[in-house]
Amino acid sequence: MNNLITPVKFMGVKAETVSPLRCVTQFVLCFSWALFLVALPGRTQTPEQKTVTLEELQQMALQNNPTFRQSAANIQAAEGRKKQSGLYPNPTVGYQGEQIRGGSFHGGEQGFFVQQDIVLGGKLGLNRQLFDQELKQAETEAEEQKLRVVTNVRMSYIQALAAQQTLELRHNLSKLADDAVETSHQLANVGQADAPDVLESEVEAQLAQLAVSMAEQNQQRVWKALAAVVGNPRLPLMKLEGKLEDTPPVNADELVEKIVDESPTVRIAELGVKRADAALARAKREPIPDLQLRGGMQQNGESLSNGRAVGMQGFADVGVRIPIFDRNQGNIAAAKADAERARREVDRVKLVLRERAASVVQNYTFSQAAVDRYKNQMIPRAQKAYEMYIKKYQEMAAAYPQVLIAQRTLMQLEVSYTTALETFATSSLSLQAYLLTDGLEAPSQPGVIDQPVREVNLPFQMVTSPQ
């Protein structure tokens, strides 16, 4: 893209009688053309800046982004809940005493007991199945979060690369505008330019300087966002390696179907259905009573007929809670409703993904057409028009403002081309990454409703004008 502007060779001047004014004019033109060559993209002499690659930025994010540790904590919490849900109830050990003082018979019973609840109906196994689904949700969420972070880094890298290239183009345009001002003053001194031409070139130069300032601020903004995603907000501004033109085309319609069928977001919702089914199965087993066992030893001080105390004696109790009134009817009904809601959630998630993908596909399709038109039609035509105006101006057949307009149009088309490339690349990346693009969004915890589809950072900008 930076090589779209090619120098035009001057026409040879015949060795005939030429007026001094024409000689001066040709000298000014040669001087301005030399300045133009210096301002061409890729030839500007700038201090060497440290460079960084996309792979290095991704490594920074994998090491520093806090959401990875949040995902790991969610997995550990889910593992802990699964382990806890399958543990057997602890036994109860206690002291038991009756008629402790004994009364007139000097009796009394004192001793200890052990009580244990025996869980029946396979409820502990169902507990483990329930929380095993939560663990799988947490693990899938961790995979999704990694994809979010990596995609966000790549998208921020594309945006920063576009801002970098746009700033270079704006600098080149500003340099050309400054040279045009100097050339206009020189031509005015020799009577080849009028005052309006000089004023117009000065206005163009000021507009170009404002555009440079805006491009610099935009680059700073995009870089700060990139530094935040990689987890290093103090990361200094560095030159990015790569080209926006390297983005390959994709089949948008196939990617939409892949998003609906294979997205981690959909898998999390489907695991939510399995969790709801496991919770329903557990609720149905709740009416099965647990067996309550209780036994122990005690010292009986009651005197027998021979005057001796009864001494040590044992006791045992066995019981169950009869589910007559409470058969867990309410919890079963709630679990059935949750299971139905989880199934509808899968449908909702798929529809939401289709809805959000529609805007991305529109951006992708439009930007792809825009990139092709800028590259193969508009920029080559603007380049040719600019060269023709330069040639006519050298032959005194065109006014210098026409050269300025053609030059400005060409450079603005290149800026718009860069913007179209940015939209094309970010839209393509968003589709390939299942619309998961926000690397600083906190990973949702398993079992939390309305969380599978979260806010996404989608590229919604539309490139409709070269201005």
N, C-alpha and C positions, 0 to 999 in steps of 0.2 A: 504493500500500500504506500509506503514511503518513497517508492521509486516511480510513482505514477507521473510525477512532474519531470519531464526530461528537457534538458537545455535545447534551445533552438539556435542553429548556427546563423550568424549574420550573413546577409547577402554581400557578395563581393562588390566593392566600390570600383567603378571604372576610373581609369586614370585620365579623366577629362577635366576640363576646367570646372572647378567647383567653387562656389562662393564661400567666403570665410564664415558666414553664418551657418552654412550647411556643415562645414567642418566642425564648428563648435558643437552643433547639435549632435553630430555623430559621436563626438568625444563624450558628451554627457550620456548618450545612450550606452556606449561601451562601459562607462563607469557604473551606471546603474545596473547593467547586466552583470557585471562582476559582483556587485553587492548581492544581486539575486542568487547567483550561484553559491555564494557563501551561506545564504539563508536556506538553501535547499534542505529538505529533511535528510537526516543522516550525516550532514556535514557540519552541524553546529558543534563547536568545540566546547565541551562542558567538562567540569572536573570529574574524574573517575569516581563512581559511586559503587558502594558495596552491593552485590547482587544476591538474591535469594531465589530458590527454586520452589515449585509447588510441593515437591516431596519433603523438603525441609520444613515448610510451613505445616504440613500434615503431621510430621513427627512432633513438632512443638505442641500441636493441639492434642495429640494422643497422650502426651506427657502432662500437660498443664490444664486441660479443660476440666473444670470441677464436676461436670455432669457424669463423667465416667465413674468417679468415686461414689456419686449418688446411686448410679445403677448397681455398682458392686454392693453398696449398703442395702439396697432393696433385695438383692439376691440373698445376702446373708440373713436379712430379716425373714424372708420367706422360708429359707432353710430352717431357721429357728422355730418358726410357727409350725412347720411340718413335723419337726422332731417333737415339739411339745404336744401336738395333737395326738400323737400315738403312744404317749407314755401312760402307764397304768396308774390308777389312783393310789396315792400313798395310804398305807395302813394307819390306823389310829390306835395308840397305846395309852391306857389311862388307869386311874385308880378308882376302885368301887368300894363303897362301904355302906353297910346297913346296921342299924341298931348298934352304933359304934360303942356306946358306953355299956351296953348290955343290960341295963336295968337291974331288977332284983334277981334275975337269973344269971347275971354276970356273963351274958352271952355277947353277941355281936359278930358281924361278918365283915371282914376286910380283905381286900385282895387287888389284883390287877386284871385287866382284860386287854385283848387285842381284837380290833375290828377291821374288816377288810371288805370292800365292795368288789364284787366280781362282775365285770362289764360283759354283758351278753348281747347277742344280736349282731356281732361284728362291727360294733359302732366305732371302735378304735381304728379298724382298717379303713372304714369309710372316712373317718377324720383325716387319715393320711392321704387318701385319694383326693379329698377336697383341697387340702393344702398343697398337694403335689401339682395341681393345676395352677395354683397361685405361683408356685416356684417356676413352672414353665412360662407363665406370663412374665415374671420378672426377668428370666433369661432372654426371652424374646424381646422384651423392652430394652435390655442392654444391647442386643444386636441392633435394634432400631436406633438407639441413641448413638451408637458408633457411626452408623450410616448418616445420621443427621449431622454429626460434627464434621465428618469427612466431606460431606456434600457442601456444608456451609463454608468450609475452608476453600473448597474449589470454586464455589460461587463468588465468595469475596475476592478470591484471587483473580477471577475473570473481571470482576468490576474494577479492581485496583489496576489490572493490566490495561483495561479500556481507559481508565482515568489517566494513566501514565502516557498512553499513546495520544490521547486527546490533548493533554498538556503540551506534548511535543509539537503537535500540529498547531496549537494556538500560539506557541512561541514562534514557530516558523512564520505563521501568518502575521504576527505582530512585527517580526523582523522585516518582512516584506513591506508591510505598511509603513514602517519607519523609513525604509529605503525609498519608498514611493514619495514620501514627503520631501526627502532630500532631493530626489530627482525633479519633483515639481518645482521646487525653489530654483534649481539650476536652470530648468527650462524657462521659467519665468524671467530669469535674469537675462536670457538671450532672446526673449520675445517669442518663445515657442509655447508658452502656457499662460493662460489667463488667471486672474485672481480667483475666480470660482473653482478652477481646477485645483489650485493650491489649497483652498479652504476645504474642499471635499476630501483631498488626500489627508489633511490633518484630522478631520473628523473620523475617517476610516482608521487612522492610526490610534486614536483614542479609544474607539470601539474595540479594536483588537487588544489593547492593553487591558481594558475591562474584562474581556473574554479570558485573557490569561489569568487574571486575578480569580475569576470564578472557577477556572479549571484547577488552579492551585488549591483553592478551598475545597473543591470537590475531591481532589486527590487526598487531602488530609482527612476528610470525613471518611472516605472509603477505607483508608489505611487504618484509622482508629478502630473501625468496625472489624477489620481483619485481625488486628492485634488483640481485640477483646475475644474473638472466637478462638484464637490459638492459645489463649490464657496468659498472654504477656502484654498487658496494656502499655508498658513502657518500651515496646519494640520500636526502635528507630526506623524512620522511613528509608527503605532500600529499593533498589531497582529490581524489577521482576523480570525473570527470564521467561520467554515463551512468546507465542503469537496467537492472536485471536483467530486468525484464518485457519488454524489447525483443527477446528471443531468439525468432525465428520457429520454428515446428515444421518438422520434416523427415521424410522417409520413410526410416526406419532400415533397412528391408530392402533398398531400392535402394542406399543408401549402402554397405552391406556388400558387395554385388556390385561396386560401383564400386571399393571398396578392393581387392578381389581382382583385378580386371581392370586397373586403371589406377594402382595405387599405385607410387610411385617405388621402393619396397622390392622389389616384384615385378620391375620393369624392371631393377633392378640384378642380381637373380638371373638374369634372362633373358640379360643381357649376360655374366654369368658362364658361361652355356652356350656362347655364341658364342666367348668367350675360350678355353674348354676345347676346342672344335672346332678353333680356329685352332692351339692348341698341339699337338693330335693331327696335324693336317696338316703342321705343321712337323717333328714327330718322324718322320713317315713319309718326309720328304725328306732327313733326315739321312744315310742310307746312301749317297746320291749323293755320290761323292768330289769334292773340290775339285781343280782343276788347279793344280799347283805348277810355277812357271816360275822358272828361275834362269839368269842369264847375266852375263858381265863381260869385262874385259880384264886381261891380265897381261903382265909383262915376263919373257921367257925368256932367261936368261943363258947357256944352253948353247951351246957353240961348234960351228959347222958345220965341214965339211971344209976350207973356205977360211979358217978361223980367225976368221971373224966370228960374232957372237952371233946367235941366232935373232931376238931383238927382241920386238916387241909381237905378241900373239896373243890371239884371243878364244875363249870357251868358252860353252856353253849346256847346261842340263839341263831336261828336261821329265819330270814324274812325277805319278802319282796314287796315292792310298792305296786298295788293293783291299779291298772289304768282304767278306772271306771269313768271318772269325770274329765280328767285331762288326758286326752290321747294325742296331744300335740297337733290338734286340728288347725289352729290358727297359724302355727309356723309352717305346716305343710302347705296350706293355702298360699301363704306368702312366698314360699319356695317355688311353688308352681308358677306364680305370677313373675317372679324373678327370672325363672327359666324362659318363660315366654318373652319377657322383655329382652333377655340376652340374645335370643334368636332374632328378634326384630332389630337389635343393635347391629348385628352383622349386616343386615340389609341396609340399614341407615348409613353405616360406614362406607359401604360400597357406593351408595348413591352420592354421598358427600365427596368421595374421591373422584367420581365421574364429574360432578359439578365443578370441582376445583381444577380438574384436569382440562376441562373445556376451555377455560381462559388461557391456560398454558399452551394448549395446542393452537389456539388462535394466535397467540403471540409468536409461537414457533413458526407457524405457516406464513404469517405476514412477514416476519423478519427474514425468513429464508428467501421469500420472493424479493424483499427489499435489498438484501445483500447481493443477490444475483443481478438485480437491475442496476444498483450502484456500480458494481464491479464491471459489468459487461456492456452497459449502455450509457448511463449518465456520466460517469467519470471519464471514460474515453472521449465522449463527445465534448465535455467541458474542457478536457485537455487539448483536444484539437482546436476548439474555438479560441482558447487562450493563445496557442501557438500562432494561429492565423492573425489574431489581433496584434501580437508582437511583431509579426512580419509586416503587417500593414502600417503599424506605427513606425517601424524602421524606414519604410518607404514614404513616410509622411502622408499616408492615405487614411489614417485613423487617429482620433484624438486619444490622449493619454488616459482620460477617465474611462474609456471603453476597455483599455487594458486592465485598469484597476478593477472594474466590475467583473471581467472575465476571471481575473486572478482570485478575487474574493469568492466567486461562485465555485471555482474549482476547490479551493481549500475548505469551504463550508461543506461541500459534498463529501470530502474526505472525512470531516468530523462526523457527519451524519452516517457515513459508511461504518465508522468505528462504533457508533452507537447501535447501529443495526446488528453488527457483529456481536456486540455485547448481549443484546436481547436474544439473538439466535443461540449463542452459547449457553446462557443461563437457562433459557427455556428447555433446550435439549438436555442439559444436566438435570433439571428438575424432573423431567419425565423419566429419565433413566434411574433416578434415585427415589422413585415412588412418591414424589412430592415432599420428601422429608428433607427440609433445607434449613431448619433453625437449630443450630448446634448449641445454643444457650438456653433453650427451653428445658425446664426440669423434667426428668423422666417421671412418668406417672407411676404411682404405686399400684400393685395388683389389688384387684377387688374394688378400686375406686371407680364409681360409675361416671359415665360421660367423659371419660378421659382418653379412650383410644385415638380419637382424632383431635389433635391440638392445633394451635395456631401454626401456620406455615408461612415461610417467607418466600412468597412467589413473585417472580418478575412480571409485573403487570404493565410496565412502560411500553408504549406503542410508538414506533418511529413512523411518522406520517409526513414529515417535512424536512428538507435539508437545512432549514434555518435554525 
